Amino acid sequence: MRNISDLPNDLLVKILSLIPIKVAASTSLLSKRWGSVWKLIPTLDYDGTYSAAALEFFGKFHTLVALRFMKLTIEDVHSTTCFRSVKNLSLLDVKFSSDKTVERLLSCFPILETLVVHRWGADNVKTFAICVPSLQSLNIRYTVGGYHNPKTDHGFVINAPSLKHLDIVDHFSGFCSLVNMPEQLDAEIHLRHIDSEKLLESLTSSKKLSLCLKPQTGSYPGGDFDQLVCLELCVICSLDWLNLILRRSRKLRSLKLYQSRERNWSCRNSKHVRTKWEQPNSGHKDVVKYLLKNGNFIKTMSIRFSSVVTLEERIHIPMEFEFMGRINSSRCQLSFSKL
């Protein structure tokens, strides 16, 4: 072997996958063979400013499986653009010229299964519509530095009947509409300003829910959570929902109460609730006592003490809870640990 051109195509594709796409594309000038090899790259990362012509160009990659756009602006998308083989798409700090541009881009992915959308601050898009029938996994991050009032006319509309996993952290939107949500959905949702009652009505068929939502402000007219097996709630803001969901979840088998800082984000949904429930001797204890008294279905309960709990309290609290369990004939097995 005298030069790199003597290598087989599969090895050349691996090498080209490790360098920036602009450099990989420049190899097409080397020879007729190189002109087609770089188009076999299965994963493509690109940053810059896209024109409609450029998106037609990337549609020619018939072996492309994963596509990631980073810090760029998409002005328009031609109707002939199609990414027939792409299953994974990431839009990281991508600016769009309008709501319609978002819809046109996503319509170019007929077999898309995984979508990651990370937005930062406001842009020209008010309604970010995700209508992808084949989508199975959706990850959304829409955050801003510090605390900001909601943009009531900004938000998401999600229509994905094949969705299996939904993960949203949104500190900015004023609305989030879920359409045609499937049964057995696994959803982790942290929303700062969204109408919690309306959102939960769209999630009653979920199998697993992890929620950090605004406290309940009105009545909840929605149905039961007939498929719910696993529930996680932020104790800082979402404990108002605990009793309601427990009463409507006949199949529930796992319950976890957590603080949002355990998940690498800050909960600012309610300062009043946060102040109340951060006191380990009042709020948290009351929740545990309530579950021991009423949660006949609970088999195990794991309790982790935060760093503010003193050594004396770590000795006294387990004894108190175990005594409470015996009084209520609870079969729940308690375990204790430190964060």
Disulfide bonds with the S-S distance in Angstrom:
none
